[in-house]
Amino acid sequence: MAGYKEPTFQERTALAQKARAKALKKLAARPQMDEAEVARRKAAQEARDAAAAEKRAVRKAAIEQAKAEKQAAAEAAAEAAAQPEPTEEELKAGRDAKYAARKARKK
């Protein structure tokens, strides 16, 4: 029974060269794509790119809108916090106005 014989460097390089030549021959034998098919694929790719760009723009606009709303809410909260507390007279005037409105509705 014969054992396994390790291929030499020359055998490995020759085998690789044959495989490379076979792959190139197969590639050269492949039929070329017609111009209509190339144009169709290019148009489809451009349409996909345009759709992706539009989607990115919409997402970016939504993020900017959310940031603006958050900023406006923060400014409104800061403005509300900056207003002074109502005095006793103002609170009493508000209660009196509610009382008068309730009495007017009952009549």
PyRosetta script that sets phi, psi and omega in degrees:
from pyrosetta import init, pose_from_sequence

init()
pose = pose_from_sequence("MAGYKEPTFQERTALAQKARAKALKKLAARPQMDEAEVARRKAAQEARDAAAAEKRAVRKAAIEQAKAEKQAAAEAAAEAAAQPEPTEEELKAGRDAKYAARKARKK")
pose.set_psi(1, 127.6)
pose.set_omega(1, -177.8)
pose.set_phi(2, -85.5)
pose.set_psi(2, 143.5)
pose.set_omega(2, 179.2)
pose.set_phi(3, -87.9)
pose.set_psi(3, 178.6)
pose.set_omega(3, 179.6)
pose.set_phi(4, -74.9)
pose.set_psi(4, 131.9)
pose.set_omega(4, 179.2)
pose.set_phi(5, -104.7)
pose.set_psi(5, 120.0)
pose.set_omega(5, 178.9)
pose.set_phi(6, -67.0)
pose.set_psi(6, 125.5)
pose.set_omega(6, 178.9)
pose.set_phi(7, -68.3)
pose.set_psi(7, 145.3)
pose.set_omega(7, -179.4)
pose.set_phi(8, -79.3)
pose.set_psi(8, 170.0)
pose.set_omega(8, 179.3)
pose.set_phi(9, -60.5)
pose.set_psi(9, -42.8)
pose.set_omega(9, -179.9)
pose.set_phi(10, -63.1)
pose.set_psi(10, -39.2)
pose.set_omega(10, 179.1)
pose.set_phi(11, -66.6)
pose.set_psi(11, -41.1)
pose.set_omega(11, 179.3)
pose.set_phi(12, -65.3)
pose.set_psi(12, -42.9)
pose.set_omega(12, 179.8)
pose.set_phi(13, -67.0)
pose.set_psi(13, -38.3)
pose.set_omega(13, 178.0)
pose.set_phi(14, -64.1)
pose.set_psi(14, -42.1)
pose.set_omega(14, 178.9)
pose.set_phi(15, -64.2)
pose.set_psi(15, -41.0)
pose.set_omega(15, 178.1)
pose.set_phi(16, -65.0)
pose.set_psi(16, -39.7)
pose.set_omega(16, 179.9)
pose.set_phi(17, -65.6)
pose.set_psi(17, -40.5)
pose.set_omega(17, 177.6)
pose.set_phi(18, -64.0)
pose.set_psi(18, -41.8)
pose.set_omega(18, 180.0)
pose.set_phi(19, -64.8)
pose.set_psi(19, -40.5)
pose.set_omega(19, 179.0)
pose.set_phi(20, -63.7)
pose.set_psi(20, -44.1)
pose.set_omega(20, 179.3)
pose.set_phi(21, -63.8)
pose.set_psi(21, -39.5)
pose.set_omega(21, 179.3)
pose.set_phi(22, -65.4)
pose.set_psi(22, -41.3)
pose.set_omega(22, 179.2)
pose.set_phi(23, -65.4)
pose.set_psi(23, -41.0)
pose.set_omega(23, 178.2)
pose.set_phi(24, -65.3)
pose.set_psi(24, -39.2)
pose.set_omega(24, 178.7)
pose.set_phi(25, -64.1)
pose.set_psi(25, -41.9)
pose.set_omega(25, 178.7)
pose.set_phi(26, -64.7)
pose.set_psi(26, -40.1)
pose.set_omega(26, 178.7)
pose.set_phi(27, -66.0)
pose.set_psi(27, -40.4)
pose.set_omega(27, 179.8)
pose.set_phi(28, -68.5)
pose.set_psi(28, -30.6)
pose.set_omega(28, -177.9)
pose.set_phi(29, -78.6)
pose.set_psi(29, -13.8)
pose.set_omega(29, -178.6)
pose.set_phi(30, -67.1)
pose.set_psi(30, 136.9)
pose.set_omega(30, 179.5)
pose.set_phi(31, -70.0)
pose.set_psi(31, 144.4)
pose.set_omega(31, 179.5)
pose.set_phi(32, -77.2)
pose.set_psi(32, 150.1)
pose.set_omega(32, 178.0)
pose.set_phi(33, -77.0)
pose.set_psi(33, 144.5)
pose.set_omega(33, 178.8)
pose.set_phi(34, -77.1)
pose.set_psi(34, 160.7)
pose.set_omega(34, -174.9)
pose.set_phi(35, -63.2)
pose.set_psi(35, -35.1)
pose.set_omega(35, -179.8)
pose.set_phi(36, -63.6)
pose.set_psi(36, -41.9)
pose.set_omega(36, 179.1)
pose.set_phi(37, -66.3)
pose.set_psi(37, -40.5)
pose.set_omega(37, 178.2)
pose.set_phi(38, -62.9)
pose.set_psi(38, -43.8)
pose.set_omega(38, 179.8)
pose.set_phi(39, -65.5)
pose.set_psi(39, -40.1)
pose.set_omega(39, 179.7)
pose.set_phi(40, -63.3)
pose.set_psi(40, -45.1)
pose.set_omega(40, 179.8)
pose.set_phi(41, -64.9)
pose.set_psi(41, -39.3)
pose.set_omega(41, 179.5)
pose.set_phi(42, -65.5)
pose.set_psi(42, -42.0)
pose.set_omega(42, 178.7)
pose.set_phi(43, -64.5)
pose.set_psi(43, -40.1)
pose.set_omega(43, 178.9)
pose.set_phi(44, -64.4)
pose.set_psi(44, -40.9)
pose.set_omega(44, 178.7)
pose.set_phi(45, -65.2)
pose.set_psi(45, -41.1)
pose.set_omega(45, 178.1)
pose.set_phi(46, -64.1)
pose.set_psi(46, -37.9)
pose.set_omega(46, 177.7)
pose.set_phi(47, -65.1)
pose.set_psi(47, -42.2)
pose.set_omega(47, 177.5)
pose.set_phi(48, -63.4)
pose.set_psi(48, -41.6)
pose.set_omega(48, 178.7)
pose.set_phi(49, -63.3)
pose.set_psi(49, -41.5)
pose.set_omega(49, 179.7)
pose.set_phi(50, -65.2)
pose.set_psi(50, -41.5)
pose.set_omega(50, 179.0)
pose.set_phi(51, -64.3)
pose.set_psi(51, -41.0)
pose.set_omega(51, 179.1)
pose.set_phi(52, -66.3)
pose.set_psi(52, -39.5)
pose.set_omega(52, 178.8)
pose.set_phi(53, -65.6)
pose.set_psi(53, -40.1)
pose.set_omega(53, 178.1)
pose.set_phi(54, -64.9)
pose.set_psi(54, -41.0)
pose.set_omega(54, 178.5)
pose.set_phi(55, -62.8)
pose.set_psi(55, -41.6)
pose.set_omega(55, 177.5)
pose.set_phi(56, -63.8)
pose.set_psi(56, -40.3)
pose.set_omega(56, -179.7)
pose.set_phi(57, -65.4)
pose.set_psi(57, -41.1)
pose.set_omega(57, 178.6)
pose.set_phi(58, -64.0)
pose.set_psi(58, -43.7)
pose.set_omega(58, -179.9)
pose.set_phi(59, -64.1)
pose.set_psi(59, -40.7)
pose.set_omega(59, 179.4)
pose.set_phi(60, -66.0)
pose.set_psi(60, -40.4)
pose.set_omega(60, 178.4)
pose.set_phi(61, -64.1)
pose.set_psi(61, -39.4)
pose.set_omega(61, 178.4)
pose.set_phi(62, -64.5)
pose.set_psi(62, -39.3)
pose.set_omega(62, 178.3)
pose.set_phi(63, -65.5)
pose.set_psi(63, -43.8)
pose.set_omega(63, 178.7)
pose.set_phi(64, -63.0)
pose.set_psi(64, -40.3)
pose.set_omega(64, 178.3)
pose.set_phi(65, -62.1)
pose.set_psi(65, -44.0)
pose.set_omega(65, 179.5)
pose.set_phi(66, -63.3)
pose.set_psi(66, -40.5)
pose.set_omega(66, 178.6)
pose.set_phi(67, -63.2)
pose.set_psi(67, -42.9)
pose.set_omega(67, -180.0)
pose.set_phi(68, -63.9)
pose.set_psi(68, -42.1)
pose.set_omega(68, 178.8)
pose.set_phi(69, -64.2)
pose.set_psi(69, -41.4)
pose.set_omega(69, 179.2)
pose.set_phi(70, -64.0)
pose.set_psi(70, -41.2)
pose.set_omega(70, 178.7)
pose.set_phi(71, -64.1)
pose.set_psi(71, -42.5)
pose.set_omega(71, 179.3)
pose.set_phi(72, -64.1)
pose.set_psi(72, -39.9)
pose.set_omega(72, 178.6)
pose.set_phi(73, -65.1)
pose.set_psi(73, -40.2)
pose.set_omega(73, 178.9)
pose.set_phi(74, -65.6)
pose.set_psi(74, -40.3)
pose.set_omega(74, 178.0)
pose.set_phi(75, -65.6)
pose.set_psi(75, -40.4)
pose.set_omega(75, 178.8)
pose.set_phi(76, -64.7)
pose.set_psi(76, -39.8)
pose.set_omega(76, 178.6)
pose.set_phi(77, -66.3)
pose.set_psi(77, -39.4)
pose.set_omega(77, 178.8)
pose.set_phi(78, -66.6)
pose.set_psi(78, -39.1)
pose.set_omega(78, 179.3)
pose.set_phi(79, -66.9)
pose.set_psi(79, -40.1)
pose.set_omega(79, 179.4)
pose.set_phi(80, -66.8)
pose.set_psi(80, -37.1)
pose.set_omega(80, 179.6)
pose.set_phi(81, -71.0)
pose.set_psi(81, -26.2)
pose.set_omega(81, -177.3)
pose.set_phi(82, -79.2)
pose.set_psi(82, -18.9)
pose.set_omega(82, -179.4)
pose.set_phi(83, -71.2)
pose.set_psi(83, 140.2)
pose.set_omega(83, -178.7)
pose.set_phi(84, -71.6)
pose.set_psi(84, 158.1)
pose.set_omega(84, 177.1)
pose.set_phi(85, -67.9)
pose.set_psi(85, 144.0)
pose.set_omega(85, 178.4)
pose.set_phi(86, -68.1)
pose.set_psi(86, 145.5)
pose.set_omega(86, -180.0)
pose.set_phi(87, -80.2)
pose.set_psi(87, 173.2)
pose.set_omega(87, 179.6)
pose.set_phi(88, -62.2)
pose.set_psi(88, -38.7)
pose.set_omega(88, 179.9)
pose.set_phi(89, -64.7)
pose.set_psi(89, -40.9)
pose.set_omega(89, 179.5)
pose.set_phi(90, -66.0)
pose.set_psi(90, -41.1)
pose.set_omega(90, 178.1)
pose.set_phi(91, -63.0)
pose.set_psi(91, -43.8)
pose.set_omega(91, -179.9)
pose.set_phi(92, -63.5)
pose.set_psi(92, -40.2)
pose.set_omega(92, 179.2)
pose.set_phi(93, -63.5)
pose.set_psi(93, -38.9)
pose.set_omega(93, 178.2)
pose.set_phi(94, -65.1)
pose.set_psi(94, -43.1)
pose.set_omega(94, 177.8)
pose.set_phi(95, -63.3)
pose.set_psi(95, -42.6)
pose.set_omega(95, 179.8)
pose.set_phi(96, -62.8)
pose.set_psi(96, -38.8)
pose.set_omega(96, 179.3)
pose.set_phi(97, -65.5)
pose.set_psi(97, -40.8)
pose.set_omega(97, 177.6)
pose.set_phi(98, -63.4)
pose.set_psi(98, -43.6)
pose.set_omega(98, -179.5)
pose.set_phi(99, -62.3)
pose.set_psi(99, -44.5)
pose.set_omega(99, -179.5)
pose.set_phi(100, -64.7)
pose.set_psi(100, -39.7)
pose.set_omega(100, 179.8)
pose.set_phi(101, -66.0)
pose.set_psi(101, -39.0)
pose.set_omega(101, 179.0)
pose.set_phi(102, -65.4)
pose.set_psi(102, -42.3)
pose.set_omega(102, 178.7)
pose.set_phi(103, -64.1)
pose.set_psi(103, -37.7)
pose.set_omega(103, -179.7)
pose.set_phi(104, -67.4)
pose.set_psi(104, -35.0)
pose.set_omega(104, 179.6)
pose.set_phi(105, -69.7)
pose.set_psi(105, -34.4)
pose.set_omega(105, -177.7)
pose.set_phi(106, -69.9)
pose.set_psi(106, -28.2)
pose.set_omega(106, -176.9)
pose.set_phi(107, -81.3)
pose.dump_pdb("model.pdb")
